[in-house]
């Protein structure tokens, strides 16, 4: 499952989830990449996402895709 939503000032890549039996096959990064393509189509200048602080695999994937930590 992947969810991406459009907001006035940003696109939010809200969730990317892959069932445990299918993890490690590149499915999550493919879905997240499609979400980023959607953001480009919308001419978004900011894309946000989030992750659980203990989910090191997702943190690494987000950083690989260019996401950086931010504080609000």
mmJSON file of the N, C-alpha and C atoms, coordinates in Angstrom:
{"data_MODEL":{"atom_site":{
"group_PDB":["ATOM","ATOM","ATOM","ATOM","ATOM","ATOM","ATOM","ATOM","ATOM","ATOM","ATOM","ATOM","ATOM","ATOM","ATOM","ATOM","ATOM","ATOM","ATOM","ATOM","ATOM","ATOM","ATOM","ATOM","ATOM","ATOM","ATOM","ATOM","ATOM","ATOM","ATOM","ATOM","ATOM","ATOM","ATOM","ATOM","ATOM","ATOM","ATOM","ATOM","ATOM","ATOM","ATOM","ATOM","ATOM","ATOM","ATOM","ATOM","ATOM","ATOM","ATOM","ATOM","ATOM","ATOM","ATOM","ATOM","ATOM","ATOM","ATOM","ATOM","ATOM","ATOM","ATOM","ATOM","ATOM","ATOM","ATOM","ATOM","ATOM","ATOM","ATOM","ATOM","ATOM","ATOM","ATOM","ATOM","ATOM","ATOM","ATOM","ATOM","ATOM","ATOM","ATOM","ATOM","ATOM","ATOM","ATOM","ATOM","ATOM","ATOM","ATOM","ATOM","ATOM","ATOM","ATOM","ATOM","ATOM","ATOM","ATOM","ATOM","ATOM","ATOM","ATOM","ATOM","ATOM","ATOM","ATOM","ATOM","ATOM","ATOM","ATOM","ATOM","ATOM","ATOM","ATOM","ATOM","ATOM","ATOM","ATOM","ATOM","ATOM","ATOM","ATOM","ATOM","ATOM","ATOM","ATOM","ATOM","ATOM","ATOM","ATOM","ATOM","ATOM","ATOM","ATOM","ATOM","ATOM","ATOM","ATOM","ATOM","ATOM","ATOM","ATOM","ATOM","ATOM","ATOM","ATOM","ATOM","ATOM","ATOM","ATOM","ATOM","ATOM","ATOM","ATOM","ATOM","ATOM","ATOM","ATOM","ATOM","ATOM","ATOM","ATOM","ATOM","ATOM","ATOM","ATOM","ATOM","ATOM","ATOM","ATOM","ATOM","ATOM","ATOM","ATOM","ATOM","ATOM","ATOM","ATOM","ATOM","ATOM","ATOM","ATOM","ATOM","ATOM","ATOM","ATOM","ATOM","ATOM","ATOM","ATOM","ATOM","ATOM","ATOM","ATOM","ATOM","ATOM","ATOM","ATOM","ATOM","ATOM","ATOM","ATOM","ATOM","ATOM","ATOM","ATOM","ATOM","ATOM","ATOM","ATOM","ATOM","ATOM","ATOM","ATOM","ATOM"],
"id":[1,2,3,4,5,6,7,8,9,10,11,12,13,14,15,16,17,18,19,20,21,22,23,24,25,26,27,28,29,30,31,32,33,34,35,36,37,38,39,40,41,42,43,44,45,46,47,48,49,50,51,52,53,54,55,56,57,58,59,60,61,62,63,64,65,66,67,68,69,70,71,72,73,74,75,76,77,78,79,80,81,82,83,84,85,86,87,88,89,90,91,92,93,94,95,96,97,98,99,100,101,102,103,104,105,106,107,108,109,110,111,112,113,114,115,116,117,118,119,120,121,122,123,124,125,126,127,128,129,130,131,132,133,134,135,136,137,138,139,140,141,142,143,144,145,146,147,148,149,150,151,152,153,154,155,156,157,158,159,160,161,162,163,164,165,166,167,168,169,170,171,172,173,174,175,176,177,178,179,180,181,182,183,184,185,186,187,188,189,190,191,192,193,194,195,196,197,198,199,200,201,202,203,204,205,206,207,208,209,210,211,212,213,214,215,216],
"type_symbol":["N","C","C","N","C","C","N","C","C","N","C","C","N","C","C","N","C","C","N","C","C","N","C","C","N","C","C","N","C","C","N","C","C","N","C","C","N","C","C","N","C","C","N","C","C","N","C","C","N","C","C","N","C","C","N","C","C","N","C","C","N","C","C","N","C","C","N","C","C","N","C","C","N","C","C","N","C","C","N","C","C","N","C","C","N","C","C","N","C","C","N","C","C","N","C","C","N","C","C","N","C","C","N","C","C","N","C","C","N","C","C","N","C","C","N","C","C","N","C","C","N","C","C","N","C","C","N","C","C","N","C","C","N","C","C","N","C","C","N","C","C","N","C","C","N","C","C","N","C","C","N","C","C","N","C","C","N","C","C","N","C","C","N","C","C","N","C","C","N","C","C","N","C","C","N","C","C","N","C","C","N","C","C","N","C","C","N","C","C","N","C","C","N","C","C","N","C","C","N","C","C","N","C","C","N","C","C","N","C","C","N","C","C","N","C","C"],
"label_atom_id":["N","CA","C","N","CA","C","N","CA","C","N","CA","C","N","CA","C","N","CA","C","N","CA","C","N","CA","C","N","CA","C","N","CA","C","N","CA","C","N","CA","C","N","CA","C","N","CA","C","N","CA","C","N","CA","C","N","CA","C","N","CA","C","N","CA","C","N","CA","C","N","CA","C","N","CA","C","N","CA","C","N","CA","C","N","CA","C","N","CA","C","N","CA","C","N","CA","C","N","CA","C","N","CA","C","N","CA","C","N","CA","C","N","CA","C","N","CA","C","N","CA","C","N","CA","C","N","CA","C","N","CA","C","N","CA","C","N","CA","C","N","CA","C","N","CA","C","N","CA","C","N","CA","C","N","CA","C","N","CA","C","N","CA","C","N","CA","C","N","CA","C","N","CA","C","N","CA","C","N","CA","C","N","CA","C","N","CA","C","N","CA","C","N","CA","C","N","CA","C","N","CA","C","N","CA","C","N","CA","C","N","CA","C","N","CA","C","N","CA","C","N","CA","C","N","CA","C","N","CA","C","N","CA","C","N","CA","C","N","CA","C","N","CA","C","N","CA","C","N","CA","C"],
"label_alt_id":[null,null,null,null,null,null,null,null,null,null,null,null,null,null,null,null,null,null,null,null,null,null,null,null,null,null,null,null,null,null,null,null,null,null,null,null,null,null,null,null,null,null,null,null,null,null,null,null,null,null,null,null,null,null,null,null,null,null,null,null,null,null,null,null,null,null,null,null,null,null,null,null,null,null,null,null,null,null,null,null,null,null,null,null,null,null,null,null,null,null,null,null,null,null,null,null,null,null,null,null,null,null,null,null,null,null,null,null,null,null,null,null,null,null,null,null,null,null,null,null,null,null,null,null,null,null,null,null,null,null,null,null,null,null,null,null,null,null,null,null,null,null,null,null,null,null,null,null,null,null,null,null,null,null,null,null,null,null,null,null,null,null,null,null,null,null,null,null,null,null,null,null,null,null,null,null,null,null,null,null,null,null,null,null,null,null,null,null,null,null,null,null,null,null,null,null,null,null,null,null,null,null,null,null,null,null,null,null,null,null,null,null,null,null,null,null],
"label_comp_id":["UNK","UNK","UNK","UNK","UNK","UNK","UNK","UNK","UNK","UNK","UNK","UNK","UNK","UNK","UNK","UNK","UNK","UNK","UNK","UNK","UNK","UNK","UNK","UNK","UNK","UNK","UNK","UNK","UNK","UNK","UNK","UNK","UNK","UNK","UNK","UNK","UNK","UNK","UNK","UNK","UNK","UNK","UNK","UNK","UNK","UNK","UNK","UNK","UNK","UNK","UNK","UNK","UNK","UNK","UNK","UNK","UNK","UNK","UNK","UNK","UNK","UNK","UNK","UNK","UNK","UNK","UNK","UNK","UNK","UNK","UNK","UNK","UNK","UNK","UNK","UNK","UNK","UNK","UNK","UNK","UNK","UNK","UNK","UNK","UNK","UNK","UNK","UNK","UNK","UNK","UNK","UNK","UNK","UNK","UNK","UNK","UNK","UNK","UNK","UNK","UNK","UNK","UNK","UNK","UNK","UNK","UNK","UNK","UNK","UNK","UNK","UNK","UNK","UNK","UNK","UNK","UNK","UNK","UNK","UNK","UNK","UNK","UNK","UNK","UNK","UNK","UNK","UNK","UNK","UNK","UNK","UNK","UNK","UNK","UNK","UNK","UNK","UNK","UNK","UNK","UNK","UNK","UNK","UNK","UNK","UNK","UNK","UNK","UNK","UNK","UNK","UNK","UNK","UNK","UNK","UNK","UNK","UNK","UNK","UNK","UNK","UNK","UNK","UNK","UNK","UNK","UNK","UNK","UNK","UNK","UNK","UNK","UNK","UNK","UNK","UNK","UNK","UNK","UNK","UNK","UNK","UNK","UNK","UNK","UNK","UNK","UNK","UNK","UNK","UNK","UNK","UNK","UNK","UNK","UNK","UNK","UNK","UNK","UNK","UNK","UNK","UNK","UNK","UNK","UNK","UNK","UNK","UNK","UNK","UNK","UNK","UNK","UNK","UNK","UNK","UNK"],
"label_asym_id":["A","A","A","A","A","A","A","A","A","A","A","A","A","A","A","A","A","A","A","A","A","A","A","A","A","A","A","A","A","A","A","A","A","A","A","A","A","A","A","A","A","A","A","A","A","A","A","A","A","A","A","A","A","A","A","A","A","A","A","A","A","A","A","A","A","A","A","A","A","A","A","A","A","A","A","A","A","A","A","A","A","A","A","A","A","A","A","A","A","A","A","A","A","A","A","A","A","A","A","A","A","A","A","A","A","A","A","A","A","A","A","A","A","A","A","A","A","A","A","A","A","A","A","A","A","A","A","A","A","A","A","A","A","A","A","A","A","A","A","A","A","A","A","A","A","A","A","A","A","A","A","A","A","A","A","A","A","A","A","A","A","A","A","A","A","A","A","A","A","A","A","A","A","A","A","A","A","A","A","A","A","A","A","A","A","A","A","A","A","A","A","A","A","A","A","A","A","A","A","A","A","A","A","A","A","A","A","A","A","A","A","A","A","A","A","A"],
"label_entity_id":["1","1","1","1","1","1","1","1","1","1","1","1","1","1","1","1","1","1","1","1","1","1","1","1","1","1","1","1","1","1","1","1","1","1","1","1","1","1","1","1","1","1","1","1","1","1","1","1","1","1","1","1","1","1","1","1","1","1","1","1","1","1","1","1","1","1","1","1","1","1","1","1","1","1","1","1","1","1","1","1","1","1","1","1","1","1","1","1","1","1","1","1","1","1","1","1","1","1","1","1","1","1","1","1","1","1","1","1","1","1","1","1","1","1","1","1","1","1","1","1","1","1","1","1","1","1","1","1","1","1","1","1","1","1","1","1","1","1","1","1","1","1","1","1","1","1","1","1","1","1","1","1","1","1","1","1","1","1","1","1","1","1","1","1","1","1","1","1","1","1","1","1","1","1","1","1","1","1","1","1","1","1","1","1","1","1","1","1","1","1","1","1","1","1","1","1","1","1","1","1","1","1","1","1","1","1","1","1","1","1","1","1","1","1","1","1"],
"label_seq_id":[1,1,1,2,2,2,3,3,3,4,4,4,5,5,5,6,6,6,7,7,7,8,8,8,9,9,9,10,10,10,11,11,11,12,12,12,13,13,13,14,14,14,15,15,15,16,16,16,17,17,17,18,18,18,19,19,19,20,20,20,21,21,21,22,22,22,23,23,23,24,24,24,25,25,25,26,26,26,27,27,27,28,28,28,29,29,29,30,30,30,31,31,31,32,32,32,33,33,33,34,34,34,35,35,35,36,36,36,37,37,37,38,38,38,39,39,39,40,40,40,41,41,41,42,42,42,43,43,43,44,44,44,45,45,45,46,46,46,47,47,47,48,48,48,49,49,49,50,50,50,51,51,51,52,52,52,53,53,53,54,54,54,55,55,55,56,56,56,57,57,57,58,58,58,59,59,59,60,60,60,61,61,61,62,62,62,63,63,63,64,64,64,65,65,65,66,66,66,67,67,67,68,68,68,69,69,69,70,70,70,71,71,71,72,72,72],
"pdbx_PDB_ins_code":[null,null,null,null,null,null,null,null,null,null,null,null,null,null,null,null,null,null,null,null,null,null,null,null,null,null,null,null,null,null,null,null,null,null,null,null,null,null,null,null,null,null,null,null,null,null,null,null,null,null,null,null,null,null,null,null,null,null,null,null,null,null,null,null,null,null,null,null,null,null,null,null,null,null,null,null,null,null,null,null,null,null,null,null,null,null,null,null,null,null,null,null,null,null,null,null,null,null,null,null,null,null,null,null,null,null,null,null,null,null,null,null,null,null,null,null,null,null,null,null,null,null,null,null,null,null,null,null,null,null,null,null,null,null,null,null,null,null,null,null,null,null,null,null,null,null,null,null,null,null,null,null,null,null,null,null,null,null,null,null,null,null,null,null,null,null,null,null,null,null,null,null,null,null,null,null,null,null,null,null,null,null,null,null,null,null,null,null,null,null,null,null,null,null,null,null,null,null,null,null,null,null,null,null,null,null,null,null,null,null,null,null,null,null,null,null],
"Cartn_x":[0.842,0.0,0.891,0.507,1.208,0.169,0.387,-0.536,0.266,-0.144,0.461,-0.668,-0.57,-1.642,-1.081,-1.931,-1.543,-2.099,-1.248,-1.612,-1.209,-1.701,-1.415,0.077,0.929,2.345,3.293,2.761,3.634,2.831,3.554,2.971,3.47,2.586,2.908,2.905,4.072,4.2,3.934,2.655,2.197,2.573,2.448,2.644,3.108,4.033,4.455,4.596,3.768,3.81,3.786,4.634,4.718,4.545,3.719,3.525,4.857,5.02,6.29,6.829,5.969,6.42,7.017,6.756,7.211,8.295,8.731,9.768,11.112,11.974,13.316,13.394,12.336,12.3,12.295,12.439,12.444,11.063,10.038,8.666,8.434,8.899,8.679,9.349,10.578,11.265,10.598,10.071,9.348,8.088,7.348,6.12,6.439,7.481,7.847,8.326,9.038,9.493,8.294,7.266,6.049,5.383,5.401,4.869,5.644,6.958,7.78,7.524,7.273,6.923,5.603,4.651,3.381,3.628,4.516,4.844,5.441,6.312,6.888,5.809,4.871,3.764,2.94,2.851,2.103,2.957,4.203,5.158,5.392,5.376,5.608,7.057,7.243,8.601,9.041,8.084,8.388,7.614,8.331,7.702,8.098,7.111,7.366,6.985,7.64,7.319,7.612,7.332,7.689,7.967,8.563,8.873,8.968,8.829,9.044,10.542,10.942,12.378,13.194,12.547,13.277,13.309,12.654,12.582,13.779,14.91,16.148,16.117,15.388,15.289,14.591,13.507,12.772,13.565,14.229,15.064,16.135,16.792,17.827,17.228,16.04,15.389,15.052,14.482,14.128,15.359,16.437,17.672,18.227,18.138,18.597,17.819,16.536,15.695,15.839,16.68,16.955,16.218,15.42,14.755,15.775,15.572,16.427,15.568,16.169,15.436,15.131,13.963,13.548,12.845,12.884,12.153,11.087,9.987,8.88,8.535],
"Cartn_y":[-1.162,0.0,1.23,2.213,3.493,4.605,5.643,6.774,8.055,8.868,10.175,11.18,12.296,13.287,14.665,15.493,16.848,17.839,18.724,19.785,21.119,22.236,23.52,23.815,23.459,23.824,22.645,21.444,20.279,19.055,18.028,16.713,15.82,15.032,14.2,12.735,12.12,10.694,10.032,9.767,9.421,8.033,7.079,5.706,4.839,3.966,2.937,1.669,0.707,-0.524,-1.752,-2.708,-3.964,-5.102,-6.047,-7.2,-7.899,-8.387,-8.967,-10.021,-10.855,-11.929,-11.418,-10.157,-9.602,-8.541,-8.299,-7.289,-7.759,-6.783,-7.1,-7.349,-7.037,-7.253,-5.947,-4.82,-3.531,-2.948,-3.568,-3.101,-1.736,-1.546,-0.273,0.886,0.687,1.776,2.07,1.043,1.268,2.092,1.746,2.498,3.933,4.102,5.445,6.28,5.653,6.342,6.788,5.964,6.373,7.557,7.574,8.721,9.992,9.87,11.031,11.482,10.541,10.9,11.665,11.232,11.943,13.366,13.526,14.865,15.736,15.16,15.92,16.341,15.442,15.779,16.938,17.042,18.124,19.373,19.337,20.445,20.837,19.848,20.099,20.505,21.495,21.904,21.268,20.743,20.094,18.78,17.727,16.428,16.027,15.658,15.241,13.78,13.156,11.795,11.648,10.503,10.249,8.762,8.427,7.034,6.859,5.634,5.334,5.443,6.065,6.266,4.985,3.862,2.6,1.798,2.289,1.552,1.921,1.323,1.69,1.419,0.398,0.11,1.229,1.724,2.816,4.119,4.348,5.55,5.537,4.398,4.289,4.51,3.936,4.116,5.591,6.236,7.651,8.497,8.228,8.998,8.711,7.472,7.123,7.918,8.173,8.921,10.435,10.879,12.302,13.009,12.295,12.912,13.229,14.334,14.726,14.941,14.741,14.951,16.429,16.689,18.067,18.101,19.231,19.419,20.48,20.325,21.262,21.881],
"Cartn_z":[0.0,0.0,0.0,-0.764,-0.77,-0.852,-0.065,-0.044,-0.226,-1.172,-1.405,-1.546,-0.826,-0.878,-1.194,-1.796,-2.193,-1.179,-0.723,0.214,-0.41,0.115,-0.526,-0.729,0.243,0.154,-0.059,-0.125,-0.257,-0.679,-1.106,-1.348,-0.215,0.339,1.489,1.08,1.099,0.859,2.206,2.464,3.8,4.271,3.411,3.856,2.704,3.011,2.074,2.893,2.624,3.405,2.52,2.856,2.116,3.122,2.808,3.691,3.929,5.145,5.571,4.597,4.073,3.182,1.872,1.54,0.263,0.42,1.632,1.867,1.335,1.058,0.579,-0.913,-1.629,-3.084,-3.877,-3.185,-3.869,-4.121,-3.558,-3.793,-3.157,-1.926,-1.229,-1.964,-2.392,-3.087,-4.431,-5.082,-6.342,-6.096,-5.048,-4.746,-4.328,-3.517,-3.068,-4.261,-5.188,-6.396,-7.246,-7.328,-8.049,-7.362,-6.037,-5.302,-5.609,-5.732,-6.079,-7.515,-8.408,-9.789,-9.809,-9.0,-8.876,-8.388,-7.411,-6.903,-8.001,-8.835,-9.955,-10.934,-11.216,-12.122,-11.582,-10.276,-9.633,-9.467,-9.931,-9.82,-8.363,-7.488,-6.066,-5.835,-5.001,-4.633,-3.324,-2.571,-1.295,-1.203,-0.839,-0.588,0.826,1.614,2.988,3.165,4.114,4.501,5.974,6.535,7.922,8.098,9.212,9.502,11.015,11.434,12.846,13.11,14.215,14.466,14.61,14.841,14.967,13.667,12.619,11.354,10.479,10.78,10.097,8.594,8.172,6.739,5.984,6.53,5.885,5.961,7.074,7.193,6.107,5.918,4.881,3.496,3.239,1.941,1.718,2.722,2.577,2.287,2.986,2.749,1.355,0.909,-0.445,-1.493,-1.206,-2.13,-1.983,-1.047,-0.914,0.216,0.98,2.113,3.201,3.882,4.99,6.23,7.39,8.632,8.816,9.349,9.619,10.959,11.591,12.835,12.597,13.264,13.095,14.42],
"occupancy":[1.0,1.0,1.0,1.0,1.0,1.0,1.0,1.0,1.0,1.0,1.0,1.0,1.0,1.0,1.0,1.0,1.0,1.0,1.0,1.0,1.0,1.0,1.0,1.0,1.0,1.0,1.0,1.0,1.0,1.0,1.0,1.0,1.0,1.0,1.0,1.0,1.0,1.0,1.0,1.0,1.0,1.0,1.0,1.0,1.0,1.0,1.0,1.0,1.0,1.0,1.0,1.0,1.0,1.0,1.0,1.0,1.0,1.0,1.0,1.0,1.0,1.0,1.0,1.0,1.0,1.0,1.0,1.0,1.0,1.0,1.0,1.0,1.0,1.0,1.0,1.0,1.0,1.0,1.0,1.0,1.0,1.0,1.0,1.0,1.0,1.0,1.0,1.0,1.0,1.0,1.0,1.0,1.0,1.0,1.0,1.0,1.0,1.0,1.0,1.0,1.0,1.0,1.0,1.0,1.0,1.0,1.0,1.0,1.0,1.0,1.0,1.0,1.0,1.0,1.0,1.0,1.0,1.0,1.0,1.0,1.0,1.0,1.0,1.0,1.0,1.0,1.0,1.0,1.0,1.0,1.0,1.0,1.0,1.0,1.0,1.0,1.0,1.0,1.0,1.0,1.0,1.0,1.0,1.0,1.0,1.0,1.0,1.0,1.0,1.0,1.0,1.0,1.0,1.0,1.0,1.0,1.0,1.0,1.0,1.0,1.0,1.0,1.0,1.0,1.0,1.0,1.0,1.0,1.0,1.0,1.0,1.0,1.0,1.0,1.0,1.0,1.0,1.0,1.0,1.0,1.0,1.0,1.0,1.0,1.0,1.0,1.0,1.0,1.0,1.0,1.0,1.0,1.0,1.0,1.0,1.0,1.0,1.0,1.0,1.0,1.0,1.0,1.0,1.0,1.0,1.0,1.0,1.0,1.0,1.0,1.0,1.0,1.0,1.0,1.0,1.0],
"B_iso_or_equiv":[0.0,0.0,0.0,0.0,0.0,0.0,0.0,0.0,0.0,0.0,0.0,0.0,0.0,0.0,0.0,0.0,0.0,0.0,0.0,0.0,0.0,0.0,0.0,0.0,0.0,0.0,0.0,0.0,0.0,0.0,0.0,0.0,0.0,0.0,0.0,0.0,0.0,0.0,0.0,0.0,0.0,0.0,0.0,0.0,0.0,0.0,0.0,0.0,0.0,0.0,0.0,0.0,0.0,0.0,0.0,0.0,0.0,0.0,0.0,0.0,0.0,0.0,0.0,0.0,0.0,0.0,0.0,0.0,0.0,0.0,0.0,0.0,0.0,0.0,0.0,0.0,0.0,0.0,0.0,0.0,0.0,0.0,0.0,0.0,0.0,0.0,0.0,0.0,0.0,0.0,0.0,0.0,0.0,0.0,0.0,0.0,0.0,0.0,0.0,0.0,0.0,0.0,0.0,0.0,0.0,0.0,0.0,0.0,0.0,0.0,0.0,0.0,0.0,0.0,0.0,0.0,0.0,0.0,0.0,0.0,0.0,0.0,0.0,0.0,0.0,0.0,0.0,0.0,0.0,0.0,0.0,0.0,0.0,0.0,0.0,0.0,0.0,0.0,0.0,0.0,0.0,0.0,0.0,0.0,0.0,0.0,0.0,0.0,0.0,0.0,0.0,0.0,0.0,0.0,0.0,0.0,0.0,0.0,0.0,0.0,0.0,0.0,0.0,0.0,0.0,0.0,0.0,0.0,0.0,0.0,0.0,0.0,0.0,0.0,0.0,0.0,0.0,0.0,0.0,0.0,0.0,0.0,0.0,0.0,0.0,0.0,0.0,0.0,0.0,0.0,0.0,0.0,0.0,0.0,0.0,0.0,0.0,0.0,0.0,0.0,0.0,0.0,0.0,0.0,0.0,0.0,0.0,0.0,0.0,0.0,0.0,0.0,0.0,0.0,0.0,0.0],
"pdbx_formal_charge":[null,null,null,null,null,null,null,null,null,null,null,null,null,null,null,null,null,null,null,null,null,null,null,null,null,null,null,null,null,null,null,null,null,null,null,null,null,null,null,null,null,null,null,null,null,null,null,null,null,null,null,null,null,null,null,null,null,null,null,null,null,null,null,null,null,null,null,null,null,null,null,null,null,null,null,null,null,null,null,null,null,null,null,null,null,null,null,null,null,null,null,null,null,null,null,null,null,null,null,null,null,null,null,null,null,null,null,null,null,null,null,null,null,null,null,null,null,null,null,null,null,null,null,null,null,null,null,null,null,null,null,null,null,null,null,null,null,null,null,null,null,null,null,null,null,null,null,null,null,null,null,null,null,null,null,null,null,null,null,null,null,null,null,null,null,null,null,null,null,null,null,null,null,null,null,null,null,null,null,null,null,null,null,null,null,null,null,null,null,null,null,null,null,null,null,null,null,null,null,null,null,null,null,null,null,null,null,null,null,null,null,null,null,null,null,null],
"auth_seq_id":[1,1,1,2,2,2,3,3,3,4,4,4,5,5,5,6,6,6,7,7,7,8,8,8,9,9,9,10,10,10,11,11,11,12,12,12,13,13,13,14,14,14,15,15,15,16,16,16,17,17,17,18,18,18,19,19,19,20,20,20,21,21,21,22,22,22,23,23,23,24,24,24,25,25,25,26,26,26,27,27,27,28,28,28,29,29,29,30,30,30,31,31,31,32,32,32,33,33,33,34,34,34,35,35,35,36,36,36,37,37,37,38,38,38,39,39,39,40,40,40,41,41,41,42,42,42,43,43,43,44,44,44,45,45,45,46,46,46,47,47,47,48,48,48,49,49,49,50,50,50,51,51,51,52,52,52,53,53,53,54,54,54,55,55,55,56,56,56,57,57,57,58,58,58,59,59,59,60,60,60,61,61,61,62,62,62,63,63,63,64,64,64,65,65,65,66,66,66,67,67,67,68,68,68,69,69,69,70,70,70,71,71,71,72,72,72],
"auth_comp_id":["UNK","UNK","UNK","UNK","UNK","UNK","UNK","UNK","UNK","UNK","UNK","UNK","UNK","UNK","UNK","UNK","UNK","UNK","UNK","UNK","UNK","UNK","UNK","UNK","UNK","UNK","UNK","UNK","UNK","UNK","UNK","UNK","UNK","UNK","UNK","UNK","UNK","UNK","UNK","UNK","UNK","UNK","UNK","UNK","UNK","UNK","UNK","UNK","UNK","UNK","UNK","UNK","UNK","UNK","UNK","UNK","UNK","UNK","UNK","UNK","UNK","UNK","UNK","UNK","UNK","UNK","UNK","UNK","UNK","UNK","UNK","UNK","UNK","UNK","UNK","UNK","UNK","UNK","UNK","UNK","UNK","UNK","UNK","UNK","UNK","UNK","UNK","UNK","UNK","UNK","UNK","UNK","UNK","UNK","UNK","UNK","UNK","UNK","UNK","UNK","UNK","UNK","UNK","UNK","UNK","UNK","UNK","UNK","UNK","UNK","UNK","UNK","UNK","UNK","UNK","UNK","UNK","UNK","UNK","UNK","UNK","UNK","UNK","UNK","UNK","UNK","UNK","UNK","UNK","UNK","UNK","UNK","UNK","UNK","UNK","UNK","UNK","UNK","UNK","UNK","UNK","UNK","UNK","UNK","UNK","UNK","UNK","UNK","UNK","UNK","UNK","UNK","UNK","UNK","UNK","UNK","UNK","UNK","UNK","UNK","UNK","UNK","UNK","UNK","UNK","UNK","UNK","UNK","UNK","UNK","UNK","UNK","UNK","UNK","UNK","UNK","UNK","UNK","UNK","UNK","UNK","UNK","UNK","UNK","UNK","UNK","UNK","UNK","UNK","UNK","UNK","UNK","UNK","UNK","UNK","UNK","UNK","UNK","UNK","UNK","UNK","UNK","UNK","UNK","UNK","UNK","UNK","UNK","UNK","UNK","UNK","UNK","UNK","UNK","UNK","UNK"],
"auth_asym_id":["A","A","A","A","A","A","A","A","A","A","A","A","A","A","A","A","A","A","A","A","A","A","A","A","A","A","A","A","A","A","A","A","A","A","A","A","A","A","A","A","A","A","A","A","A","A","A","A","A","A","A","A","A","A","A","A","A","A","A","A","A","A","A","A","A","A","A","A","A","A","A","A","A","A","A","A","A","A","A","A","A","A","A","A","A","A","A","A","A","A","A","A","A","A","A","A","A","A","A","A","A","A","A","A","A","A","A","A","A","A","A","A","A","A","A","A","A","A","A","A","A","A","A","A","A","A","A","A","A","A","A","A","A","A","A","A","A","A","A","A","A","A","A","A","A","A","A","A","A","A","A","A","A","A","A","A","A","A","A","A","A","A","A","A","A","A","A","A","A","A","A","A","A","A","A","A","A","A","A","A","A","A","A","A","A","A","A","A","A","A","A","A","A","A","A","A","A","A","A","A","A","A","A","A","A","A","A","A","A","A","A","A","A","A","A","A"],
"auth_atom_id":["N","CA","C","N","CA","C","N","CA","C","N","CA","C","N","CA","C","N","CA","C","N","CA","C","N","CA","C","N","CA","C","N","CA","C","N","CA","C","N","CA","C","N","CA","C","N","CA","C","N","CA","C","N","CA","C","N","CA","C","N","CA","C","N","CA","C","N","CA","C","N","CA","C","N","CA","C","N","CA","C","N","CA","C","N","CA","C","N","CA","C","N","CA","C","N","CA","C","N","CA","C","N","CA","C","N","CA","C","N","CA","C","N","CA","C","N","CA","C","N","CA","C","N","CA","C","N","CA","C","N","CA","C","N","CA","C","N","CA","C","N","CA","C","N","CA","C","N","CA","C","N","CA","C","N","CA","C","N","CA","C","N","CA","C","N","CA","C","N","CA","C","N","CA","C","N","CA","C","N","CA","C","N","CA","C","N","CA","C","N","CA","C","N","CA","C","N","CA","C","N","CA","C","N","CA","C","N","CA","C","N","CA","C","N","CA","C","N","CA","C","N","CA","C","N","CA","C","N","CA","C","N","CA","C","N","CA","C","N","CA","C","N","CA","C","N","CA","C","N","CA","C"],
"pdbx_PDB_model_num":[1,1,1,1,1,1,1,1,1,1,1,1,1,1,1,1,1,1,1,1,1,1,1,1,1,1,1,1,1,1,1,1,1,1,1,1,1,1,1,1,1,1,1,1,1,1,1,1,1,1,1,1,1,1,1,1,1,1,1,1,1,1,1,1,1,1,1,1,1,1,1,1,1,1,1,1,1,1,1,1,1,1,1,1,1,1,1,1,1,1,1,1,1,1,1,1,1,1,1,1,1,1,1,1,1,1,1,1,1,1,1,1,1,1,1,1,1,1,1,1,1,1,1,1,1,1,1,1,1,1,1,1,1,1,1,1,1,1,1,1,1,1,1,1,1,1,1,1,1,1,1,1,1,1,1,1,1,1,1,1,1,1,1,1,1,1,1,1,1,1,1,1,1,1,1,1,1,1,1,1,1,1,1,1,1,1,1,1,1,1,1,1,1,1,1,1,1,1,1,1,1,1,1,1,1,1,1,1,1,1,1,1,1,1,1,1]
}}}
